[in-house]
Amino acid sequence: MIFLGDNLINKQVKKSSIMETLFNPIKINNLDVPNRFAMAPMTRNKSPDGIPGQNVADYYERRAKGGVGLIITEGVEVSHPSSSGYPDVPGLKPQAHQGWKNVISQVHKYDSKIFCQLWHVGAIRKPGLPPEPKVPGFTPSGLVRKDKKVAYEMTADDIENMIEIYVRDIEIIKNLGFDGVELHGAHGYLIDQFFWEDTNQRIDGFGGNIQLRSSFASEIIKRARAKVGKDFCLAIRFSQWKQQDYEAKLAKNQDDLETLLKPLVDAGVDVIHASNRRFWEPEFEGSSLNLAGWTKKITGLPTITVGSVGLESDFIGFYQGEDEVKSAPIDDLVKRMDDKEFDMVAVGRALLSDPEWVNKVREGRYDEVIPFSKKHAENYY
């Protein structure tokens, strides 16, 4: 088997197969991405006052130089005071613009492409946080999970204003020189709180059945598409699981999933990033397809899979005191890519510890891969 951190290679998954499968270019909208590897967005808390410094530019440059075809930035705060939930997260205020231009320039030197992930934490925001401590967490129904009302319920005017802020931010992202934007619609944050029936109890056009719960995200995409034109890449990340509930389901079956995703497709999204905790797990009974596989089958759009690629443990362990994680085979990933189940794969923790991870896979240097550990993740920032 191809084992990252070992030197064993399964005869059925040869280096030539890896090159054909994982290192072919792909076109997303009109953007040419040089290979099938994306860097998953990972919050790093290294941008004081929301401004990405030279350290941030160097961090992304190392991964671009290391072979990543598409970098998706850490979550960048939506330009509304309720969006902030964690310290030292970058934003889009004018003082941050030159820092982002520097990031983009350094990534583009290696022909890598870069999307900015736009992030609002919703009900995850705690009282007293900057930039305005009195501003509460904005949510569709005030709920962080079913029957747990801890935040502010948005009015119709709030929703309209927030959509317009998202759209203006997407225009800024385009004008800065990013190749695309990814809306963070996963893991229990604001857009996902609109998607999820446990946190969206609205009875207007932004809540109710599963199609209406998709309206907030699809309205952002539709209006943004009208502003940025047909060639700028618009992506969205979504998940079934939430940090509040690992067993949560937006869609209980493929019909539900189609109902959820169709408005996003009609609005003009280009690529969908389907977040699993473990990419190899099937999404619905009776099929081996994972969430990205079902998303591609339903929408026909390019999809990105993610979830513990190259590692033996899902990333929840990272937050539960798990300091080190062994590397793991990628045979199944290669086979699924060969079968065209999905189009790209996002890699997270493996790239934190080893910025050269992609190049080492391409060159067959599996025994040189640095296994994930918190220590390496910090040292290789």
C-alpha positions as a Markdown table, in Angstrom:
| # | Residue | x | y | z |
|---|---|---|---|---|
| 1 | Met | 0.0 | 0.0 | 0.0 |
| 2 | Ile | 1.0 | 3.6 | -0.4 |
| 3 | Phe | 1.6 | 4.5 | 3.2 |
| 4 | Leu | 2.6 | 8.1 | 4.1 |
| 5 | Gly | 5.4 | 7.7 | 6.6 |
| 6 | Asp | 6.4 | 4.2 | 5.3 |
| 7 | Asn | 8.0 | 2.9 | 2.1 |
| 8 | Leu | 5.4 | 0.3 | 1.1 |
| 9 | Ile | 3.7 | 0.7 | -2.2 |
| 10 | Asn | 0.7 | -1.4 | -3.2 |
| 11 | Lys | 1.3 | -2.8 | -6.7 |
| 12 | Gln | -2.2 | -1.9 | -7.6 |
| 13 | Val | -1.7 | 1.8 | -6.9 |
| 14 | Lys | 1.6 | 2.7 | -8.6 |
| 15 | Lys | 3.2 | 6.1 | -8.8 |
| 16 | Ser | 2.0 | 6.5 | -12.4 |
| 17 | Ser | -1.6 | 6.1 | -11.2 |
| 18 | Ile | -1.0 | 8.7 | -8.5 |
| 19 | Met | 0.4 | 11.1 | -11.1 |
| 20 | Glu | -2.5 | 10.6 | -13.5 |
| 21 | Thr | -5.2 | 10.8 | -10.8 |
| 22 | Leu | -4.0 | 13.4 | -8.3 |
| 23 | Phe | -1.7 | 15.6 | -10.5 |
| 24 | Asn | -3.9 | 16.3 | -13.5 |
| 25 | Pro | -5.0 | 19.9 | -13.8 |
| 26 | Ile | -8.6 | 20.8 | -13.3 |
| 27 | Lys | -10.7 | 23.7 | -14.6 |
| 28 | Ile | -13.1 | 25.3 | -12.1 |
| 29 | Asn | -15.2 | 27.8 | -13.9 |
| 30 | Asn | -12.4 | 29.4 | -16.1 |
| 31 | Leu | -9.7 | 28.9 | -13.5 |
| 32 | Asp | -7.0 | 26.4 | -14.2 |
| 33 | Val | -5.8 | 24.6 | -11.0 |
| 34 | Pro | -2.6 | 22.7 | -11.6 |
| 35 | Asn | -3.5 | 19.6 | -9.5 |
| 36 | Arg | -6.2 | 18.0 | -7.4 |
| 37 | Phe | -4.9 | 19.0 | -4.0 |
| 38 | Ala | -6.4 | 21.8 | -2.0 |
| 39 | Met | -5.2 | 23.1 | 1.3 |
| 40 | Ala | -8.1 | 22.9 | 3.7 |
| 41 | Pro | -9.0 | 26.1 | 5.6 |
| 42 | Met | -7.6 | 26.1 | 9.1 |
| 43 | Thr | -7.9 | 28.8 | 11.7 |
| 44 | Arg | -4.4 | 29.8 | 12.9 |
| 45 | Asn | -5.0 | 32.9 | 15.1 |
| 46 | Lys | -1.9 | 34.7 | 13.8 |
| 47 | Ser | -3.3 | 38.0 | 12.6 |
| 48 | Pro | -3.5 | 40.6 | 15.4 |
| 49 | Asp | -6.1 | 43.3 | 14.8 |
| 50 | Gly | -7.3 | 41.2 | 11.8 |
| 51 | Ile | -4.3 | 42.1 | 9.7 |
| 52 | Pro | -2.3 | 39.3 | 8.0 |
| 53 | Gly | 1.4 | 40.0 | 8.3 |
| 54 | Gln | 4.5 | 38.7 | 6.6 |
| 55 | Asn | 4.3 | 35.6 | 8.7 |
| 56 | Val | 0.9 | 34.7 | 7.2 |
| 57 | Ala | 2.2 | 35.3 | 3.7 |
| 58 | Asp | 5.2 | 33.1 | 4.3 |
| 59 | Tyr | 2.9 | 30.4 | 5.8 |
| 60 | Tyr | 0.8 | 30.2 | 2.7 |
| 61 | Glu | 3.8 | 30.5 | 0.4 |
| 62 | Arg | 5.4 | 27.4 | 1.9 |
| 63 | Arg | 2.4 | 25.3 | 1.1 |
| 64 | Ala | 2.2 | 26.7 | -2.5 |
| 65 | Lys | 5.9 | 26.0 | -2.9 |
| 66 | Gly | 5.2 | 22.5 | -1.4 |
| 67 | Gly | 2.9 | 21.7 | -4.4 |
| 68 | Val | -0.6 | 22.5 | -3.3 |
| 69 | Gly | -2.7 | 23.4 | -6.3 |
| 70 | Leu | -5.4 | 25.4 | -4.6 |
| 71 | Ile | -5.0 | 27.1 | -1.2 |
| 72 | Ile | -8.2 | 27.9 | 0.7 |
| 73 | Thr | -7.4 | 30.5 | 3.4 |
| 74 | Glu | -8.2 | 30.2 | 7.0 |
| 75 | Gly | -11.7 | 31.7 | 7.8 |
| 76 | Val | -11.7 | 35.4 | 7.2 |
| 77 | Glu | -14.3 | 37.4 | 9.1 |
| 78 | Val | -17.3 | 38.8 | 7.4 |
| 79 | Ser | -17.3 | 42.6 | 7.8 |
| 80 | His | -19.9 | 42.7 | 10.5 |
| 81 | Pro | -19.0 | 43.0 | 14.3 |
| 82 | Ser | -21.0 | 39.9 | 15.1 |
| 83 | Ser | -18.9 | 37.6 | 12.9 |
| 84 | Ser | -16.0 | 37.4 | 15.2 |
| 85 | Gly | -15.7 | 34.3 | 17.5 |
| 86 | Tyr | -12.0 | 33.8 | 18.0 |
| 87 | Pro | -8.9 | 36.0 | 18.6 |
| 88 | Asp | -6.5 | 37.2 | 16.0 |
| 89 | Val | -8.5 | 36.0 | 13.0 |
| 90 | Pro | -7.9 | 38.0 | 9.8 |
| 91 | Gly | -10.5 | 40.3 | 8.3 |
| 92 | Leu | -11.0 | 42.5 | 5.2 |
| 93 | Lys | -10.8 | 46.0 | 6.7 |
| 94 | Pro | -8.7 | 48.4 | 4.6 |
| 95 | Gln | -5.7 | 48.0 | 6.9 |
| 96 | Ala | -5.6 | 44.3 | 5.9 |
| 97 | His | -5.7 | 44.8 | 2.2 |
| 98 | Gln | -1.9 | 45.1 | 1.6 |
| 99 | Gly | -1.3 | 42.1 | 3.7 |
| 100 | Trp | -3.7 | 40.0 | 1.6 |
| 101 | Lys | -2.2 | 41.3 | -1.6 |
| 102 | Asn | 1.2 | 40.1 | -0.3 |
| 103 | Val | -0.3 | 36.7 | 0.5 |
| 104 | Ile | -1.7 | 36.4 | -3.0 |
| 105 | Ser | 1.5 | 37.5 | -4.7 |
| 106 | Gln | 3.6 | 35.0 | -2.8 |
| 107 | Val | 1.2 | 32.1 | -3.5 |
| 108 | His | 0.9 | 32.9 | -7.2 |
| 109 | Lys | 4.7 | 32.7 | -7.6 |
| 110 | Tyr | 4.3 | 28.9 | -7.7 |
| 111 | Asp | 1.3 | 28.8 | -10.0 |
| 112 | Ser | -1.0 | 27.8 | -7.1 |
| 113 | Lys | -4.4 | 29.4 | -6.9 |
| 114 | Ile | -6.0 | 30.9 | -3.8 |
| 115 | Phe | -9.5 | 31.2 | -2.5 |
| 116 | Cys | -10.5 | 33.4 | 0.5 |
| 117 | Gln | -12.8 | 31.6 | 2.9 |
| 118 | Leu | -15.5 | 34.0 | 4.2 |
| 119 | Trp | -16.6 | 33.1 | 7.7 |
| 120 | His | -19.3 | 34.3 | 10.2 |
| 121 | Val | -19.5 | 32.2 | 13.4 |
| 122 | Gly | -23.1 | 32.9 | 14.2 |
| 123 | Ala | -24.2 | 31.7 | 17.6 |
| 124 | Ile | -20.7 | 30.4 | 18.4 |
| 125 | Arg | -19.8 | 34.0 | 19.3 |
| 126 | Lys | -19.6 | 34.5 | 23.0 |
| 127 | Pro | -20.6 | 37.8 | 24.8 |
| 128 | Gly | -17.9 | 40.3 | 25.4 |
| 129 | Leu | -15.7 | 39.4 | 22.4 |
| 130 | Pro | -14.1 | 42.1 | 20.3 |
| 131 | Pro | -14.4 | 44.1 | 18.1 |
| 132 | Glu | -17.6 | 45.3 | 19.8 |
| 133 | Pro | -18.2 | 43.4 | 23.1 |
| 134 | Lys | -21.8 | 44.4 | 23.3 |
| 135 | Val | -22.7 | 42.9 | 19.9 |
| 136 | Pro | -24.2 | 39.4 | 20.3 |
| 137 | Gly | -24.0 | 36.4 | 18.1 |
| 138 | Phe | -26.3 | 36.8 | 15.1 |
| 139 | Thr | -28.4 | 33.7 | 14.2 |
| 140 | Pro | -31.5 | 32.7 | 12.3 |
| 141 | Ser | -33.4 | 31.8 | 15.5 |
| 142 | Gly | -31.1 | 32.6 | 18.4 |
| 143 | Leu | -30.3 | 28.9 | 18.7 |
| 144 | Val | -26.9 | 27.3 | 18.9 |
| 145 | Arg | -28.5 | 23.8 | 18.9 |
| 146 | Lys | -32.1 | 22.5 | 19.3 |
| 147 | Asp | -33.8 | 24.1 | 22.4 |
| 148 | Lys | -30.7 | 26.0 | 23.4 |
| 149 | Lys | -31.3 | 29.7 | 22.7 |
| 150 | Val | -28.2 | 31.7 | 23.6 |
| 151 | Ala | -27.9 | 34.4 | 20.9 |
| 152 | Tyr | -29.7 | 37.0 | 19.0 |
| 153 | Glu | -32.5 | 36.2 | 16.5 |
| 154 | Met | -32.0 | 38.1 | 13.3 |
| 155 | Thr | -34.8 | 40.3 | 11.9 |
| 156 | Ala | -35.7 | 40.4 | 8.2 |
| 157 | Asp | -33.7 | 43.7 | 8.0 |
| 158 | Asp | -30.7 | 42.0 | 9.7 |
| 159 | Ile | -30.8 | 39.2 | 7.1 |
| 160 | Glu | -31.0 | 41.7 | 4.2 |
| 161 | Asn | -28.1 | 43.7 | 5.6 |
| 162 | Met | -26.0 | 40.7 | 6.2 |
| 163 | Ile | -26.5 | 39.4 | 2.7 |
| 164 | Glu | -25.4 | 42.8 | 1.3 |
| 165 | Ile | -22.3 | 42.7 | 3.6 |
| 166 | Tyr | -21.3 | 39.3 | 2.3 |
| 167 | Val | -21.7 | 40.5 | -1.2 |
| 168 | Arg | -19.6 | 43.6 | -0.7 |
| 169 | Asp | -16.9 | 41.4 | 1.0 |
| 170 | Ile | -16.9 | 39.1 | -2.0 |
| 171 | Glu | -16.4 | 42.1 | -4.3 |
| 172 | Ile | -13.4 | 43.2 | -2.1 |
| 173 | Ile | -12.0 | 39.7 | -2.3 |
| 174 | Lys | -12.1 | 39.7 | -6.1 |
| 175 | Asn | -10.6 | 43.2 | -6.2 |
| 176 | Leu | -7.7 | 42.1 | -4.0 |
| 177 | Gly | -6.7 | 39.5 | -6.6 |
| 178 | Phe | -8.0 | 36.3 | -5.0 |
| 179 | Asp | -8.9 | 33.6 | -7.5 |
| 180 | Gly | -12.2 | 32.8 | -5.8 |
| 181 | Val | -14.1 | 32.9 | -2.6 |
| 182 | Glu | -15.4 | 30.0 | -0.4 |
| 183 | Leu | -18.4 | 30.6 | 1.8 |
| 184 | His | -18.0 | 28.8 | 5.1 |
| 185 | Gly | -21.4 | 27.0 | 5.3 |
| 186 | Ala | -20.3 | 24.1 | 7.5 |
| 187 | His | -19.6 | 23.0 | 11.1 |
| 188 | Gly | -22.4 | 24.9 | 12.9 |
| 189 | Tyr | -21.5 | 28.5 | 11.9 |
| 190 | Leu | -23.9 | 31.1 | 10.6 |
| 191 | Ile | -24.8 | 29.8 | 7.1 |
| 192 | Asp | -24.9 | 26.3 | 8.5 |
| 193 | Gln | -27.3 | 27.5 | 11.2 |
| 194 | Phe | -29.6 | 28.6 | 8.4 |
| 195 | Phe | -29.3 | 25.2 | 6.7 |
| 196 | Trp | -29.9 | 23.1 | 9.9 |
| 197 | Glu | -33.5 | 22.6 | 11.1 |
| 198 | Asp | -32.3 | 22.4 | 14.7 |
| 199 | Thr | -31.1 | 26.0 | 14.6 |
| 200 | Asn | -33.4 | 27.5 | 12.0 |
| 201 | Gln | -37.0 | 27.8 | 13.2 |
| 202 | Arg | -37.9 | 30.8 | 11.1 |
| 203 | Ile | -41.3 | 30.9 | 9.4 |
| 204 | Asp | -40.4 | 33.5 | 6.7 |
| 205 | Gly | -38.7 | 32.9 | 3.3 |
| 206 | Phe | -35.4 | 32.0 | 5.1 |
| 207 | Gly | -36.7 | 29.1 | 7.2 |
| 208 | Gly | -39.1 | 26.2 | 7.2 |
| 209 | Asn | -38.6 | 23.4 | 4.7 |
| 210 | Ile | -35.1 | 22.3 | 3.6 |
| 211 | Gln | -35.3 | 24.3 | 0.4 |
| 212 | Leu | -36.1 | 27.6 | 2.2 |
| 213 | Arg | -33.3 | 27.0 | 4.7 |
| 214 | Ser | -31.0 | 27.1 | 1.7 |
| 215 | Ser | -32.2 | 30.6 | 0.8 |
| 216 | Phe | -29.8 | 32.7 | 2.8 |
| 217 | Ala | -26.7 | 31.1 | 1.2 |
| 218 | Ser | -28.3 | 31.0 | -2.3 |
| 219 | Glu | -29.2 | 34.7 | -2.1 |
| 220 | Ile | -25.6 | 35.6 | -1.2 |
| 221 | Ile | -24.4 | 33.5 | -4.2 |
| 222 | Lys | -26.9 | 34.9 | -6.6 |
| 223 | Arg | -26.3 | 38.6 | -5.7 |
| 224 | Ala | -22.5 | 38.1 | -5.6 |
| 225 | Arg | -22.6 | 36.4 | -9.1 |
| 226 | Ala | -24.4 | 39.5 | -10.4 |
| 227 | Lys | -21.6 | 41.8 | -9.0 |
| 228 | Val | -18.4 | 39.8 | -9.7 |
| 229 | Gly | -19.4 | 38.4 | -13.2 |
| 230 | Lys | -19.5 | 34.9 | -14.6 |
| 231 | Asp | -15.8 | 34.1 | -14.4 |
| 232 | Phe | -15.0 | 34.7 | -10.7 |
| 233 | Cys | -15.0 | 31.4 | -8.8 |
| 234 | Leu | -17.7 | 31.0 | -6.1 |
| 235 | Ala | -17.5 | 28.1 | -3.8 |
| 236 | Ile | -19.3 | 26.9 | -0.7 |
| 237 | Arg | -18.3 | 24.5 | 2.1 |
| 238 | Phe | -21.0 | 22.5 | 3.8 |
| 239 | Ser | -21.2 | 19.6 | 6.2 |
| 240 | Gln | -23.7 | 17.3 | 7.8 |
| 241 | Trp | -22.0 | 17.2 | 11.2 |
| 242 | Lys | -21.7 | 20.2 | 13.5 |
| 243 | Gln | -19.3 | 21.0 | 16.2 |
| 244 | Gln | -22.4 | 21.2 | 18.5 |
| 245 | Asp | -23.6 | 17.7 | 17.3 |
| 246 | Tyr | -21.3 | 15.3 | 15.4 |
| 247 | Glu | -24.3 | 13.1 | 14.5 |
| 248 | Ala | -26.4 | 15.9 | 12.9 |
| 249 | Lys | -27.9 | 15.6 | 9.4 |
| 250 | Leu | -29.0 | 18.3 | 7.1 |
| 251 | Ala | -30.1 | 15.7 | 4.6 |
| 252 | Lys | -31.3 | 12.3 | 5.7 |
| 253 | Asn | -31.2 | 10.9 | 2.2 |
| 254 | Gln | -30.2 | 11.9 | -1.4 |
| 255 | Asp | -33.5 | 13.5 | -2.1 |
| 256 | Asp | -33.1 | 15.9 | 0.9 |
| 257 | Leu | -29.5 | 16.6 | -0.3 |
| 258 | Glu | -30.8 | 17.5 | -3.8 |
| 259 | Thr | -33.4 | 19.8 | -2.4 |
| 260 | Leu | -30.8 | 21.6 | -0.2 |
| 261 | Leu | -28.2 | 21.9 | -3.0 |
| 262 | Lys | -30.3 | 22.8 | -6.0 |
| 263 | Pro | -30.9 | 26.5 | -5.0 |
| 264 | Leu | -27.1 | 26.9 | -4.6 |
| 265 | Val | -26.5 | 25.5 | -8.1 |
| 266 | Asp | -29.3 | 27.7 | -9.6 |
| 267 | Ala | -27.7 | 30.7 | -7.9 |
| 268 | Gly | -24.4 | 30.2 | -9.6 |
| 269 | Val | -22.0 | 28.3 | -7.3 |
| 270 | Asp | -19.0 | 26.8 | -9.2 |
| 271 | Val | -17.6 | 24.2 | -6.8 |
| 272 | Ile | -18.9 | 22.6 | -3.6 |
| 273 | His | -16.6 | 21.5 | -0.7 |
| 274 | Ala | -18.3 | 18.7 | 1.2 |
| 275 | Ser | -16.8 | 18.3 | 4.7 |
| 276 | Asn | -16.6 | 14.9 | 6.3 |
| 277 | Arg | -14.8 | 14.0 | 9.5 |
| 278 | Arg | -13.5 | 10.9 | 7.6 |
| 279 | Phe | -13.6 | 11.0 | 3.8 |
| 280 | Trp | -13.8 | 7.2 | 3.4 |
| 281 | Glu | -17.2 | 6.9 | 5.2 |
| 282 | Pro | -20.3 | 6.4 | 3.0 |
| 283 | Glu | -23.0 | 9.1 | 3.4 |
| 284 | Phe | -26.2 | 7.2 | 2.8 |
| 285 | Glu | -27.1 | 3.5 | 3.3 |
| 286 | Gly | -26.9 | 1.4 | 0.2 |
| 287 | Ser | -24.0 | 3.3 | -1.5 |
| 288 | Ser | -20.3 | 3.7 | -0.9 |
| 289 | Leu | -20.4 | 7.3 | -2.1 |
| 290 | Asn | -19.2 | 9.9 | 0.5 |
| 291 | Leu | -20.8 | 13.3 | 0.9 |
| 292 | Ala | -18.7 | 14.8 | -1.9 |
| 293 | Gly | -19.5 | 11.9 | -4.2 |
| 294 | Trp | -23.3 | 12.3 | -3.7 |
| 295 | Thr | -22.9 | 16.1 | -4.1 |
| 296 | Lys | -21.2 | 15.6 | -7.5 |
| 297 | Lys | -23.7 | 13.0 | -8.6 |
| 298 | Ile | -26.6 | 15.3 | -7.7 |
| 299 | Thr | -25.3 | 18.6 | -9.0 |
| 300 | Gly | -22.9 | 17.7 | -11.7 |
| 301 | Leu | -20.5 | 20.4 | -10.3 |
| 302 | Pro | -16.8 | 19.9 | -9.3 |
| 303 | Thr | -16.6 | 18.8 | -5.7 |
| 304 | Ile | -13.9 | 18.8 | -3.1 |
| 305 | Thr | -13.7 | 16.0 | -0.5 |
| 306 | Val | -12.0 | 16.4 | 2.9 |
| 307 | Gly | -11.6 | 14.5 | 6.2 |
| 308 | Ser | -8.5 | 13.0 | 7.8 |
| 309 | Val | -6.7 | 12.5 | 4.5 |
| 310 | Gly | -3.4 | 10.8 | 5.1 |
| 311 | Leu | -4.1 | 10.4 | 8.8 |
| 312 | Glu | -5.4 | 7.6 | 11.0 |
| 313 | Ser | -7.6 | 9.8 | 13.2 |
| 314 | Asp | -10.2 | 12.4 | 12.5 |
| 315 | Phe | -9.4 | 16.0 | 13.5 |
| 316 | Ile | -11.8 | 16.0 | 16.5 |
| 317 | Gly | -8.9 | 14.4 | 18.4 |
| 318 | Phe | -6.8 | 17.5 | 17.8 |
| 319 | Tyr | -9.2 | 19.3 | 20.1 |
| 320 | Gln | -9.4 | 16.5 | 22.6 |
| 321 | Gly | -5.8 | 16.4 | 23.6 |
| 322 | Glu | -4.5 | 14.2 | 20.8 |
| 323 | Asp | -1.0 | 15.5 | 20.3 |
| 324 | Glu | 0.2 | 13.1 | 17.5 |
| 325 | Val | -1.5 | 11.2 | 14.7 |
| 326 | Lys | 0.0 | 8.5 | 12.6 |
| 327 | Ser | 0.1 | 8.8 | 8.9 |
| 328 | Ala | -2.2 | 6.5 | 6.9 |
| 329 | Pro | -2.6 | 5.0 | 3.4 |
| 330 | Ile | -4.1 | 7.0 | 0.5 |
| 331 | Asp | -4.9 | 3.9 | -1.6 |
| 332 | Asp | -8.7 | 4.4 | -1.1 |
| 333 | Leu | -8.4 | 8.1 | -2.0 |
| 334 | Val | -6.6 | 7.3 | -5.3 |
| 335 | Lys | -9.2 | 4.7 | -6.2 |
| 336 | Arg | -12.1 | 7.0 | -5.5 |
| 337 | Met | -10.5 | 9.7 | -7.6 |
| 338 | Asp | -9.9 | 7.2 | -10.4 |
| 339 | Asp | -13.6 | 6.4 | -10.2 |
| 340 | Lys | -14.4 | 10.1 | -10.5 |
| 341 | Glu | -16.4 | 10.1 | -7.2 |
| 342 | Phe | -15.2 | 13.6 | -6.6 |
| 343 | Asp | -12.7 | 16.0 | -8.2 |
| 344 | Met | -10.3 | 17.4 | -5.6 |
| 345 | Val | -9.2 | 16.6 | -2.1 |
| 346 | Ala | -8.5 | 19.1 | 0.7 |
| 347 | Val | -5.7 | 18.3 | 3.1 |
| 348 | Gly | -5.6 | 19.9 | 6.5 |
| 349 | Arg | -3.4 | 18.7 | 9.4 |
| 350 | Ala | -1.0 | 16.8 | 7.2 |
| 351 | Leu | -0.1 | 20.1 | 5.6 |
| 352 | Leu | 0.3 | 21.8 | 8.9 |
| 353 | Ser | 3.1 | 19.5 | 10.0 |
| 354 | Asp | 4.6 | 19.1 | 6.5 |
| 355 | Pro | 4.3 | 21.9 | 4.0 |
| 356 | Glu | 6.1 | 19.7 | 1.5 |
| 357 | Trp | 3.5 | 16.9 | 1.8 |
| 358 | Val | 2.1 | 17.2 | -1.7 |
| 359 | Asn | 5.6 | 17.3 | -3.4 |
| 360 | Lys | 6.6 | 14.2 | -1.3 |
| 361 | Val | 3.5 | 12.4 | -2.6 |
| 362 | Arg | 4.2 | 13.4 | -6.1 |
| 363 | Glu | 7.9 | 12.3 | -5.9 |
| 364 | Gly | 7.2 | 9.1 | -4.0 |
| 365 | Arg | 9.1 | 10.2 | -0.9 |
| 366 | Tyr | 6.7 | 8.6 | 1.5 |
| 367 | Asp | 9.3 | 7.8 | 4.1 |
| 368 | Glu | 10.1 | 11.5 | 4.4 |
| 369 | Val | 6.6 | 12.6 | 5.3 |
| 370 | Ile | 6.5 | 14.3 | 8.7 |
| 371 | Pro | 3.6 | 12.8 | 10.8 |
| 372 | Phe | 1.2 | 15.2 | 12.2 |
| 373 | Ser | 1.8 | 16.5 | 15.7 |
| 374 | Lys | 0.9 | 19.7 | 17.5 |
| 375 | Lys | 4.5 | 20.6 | 17.8 |
| 376 | His | 5.2 | 20.3 | 14.1 |
| 377 | Ala | 2.0 | 22.2 | 13.3 |
| 378 | Glu | 3.3 | 25.2 | 15.3 |
| 379 | Asn | 6.9 | 25.0 | 14.2 |
| 380 | Tyr | 6.0 | 24.8 | 10.5 |
| 381 | Tyr | 3.6 | 27.8 | 10.6 |
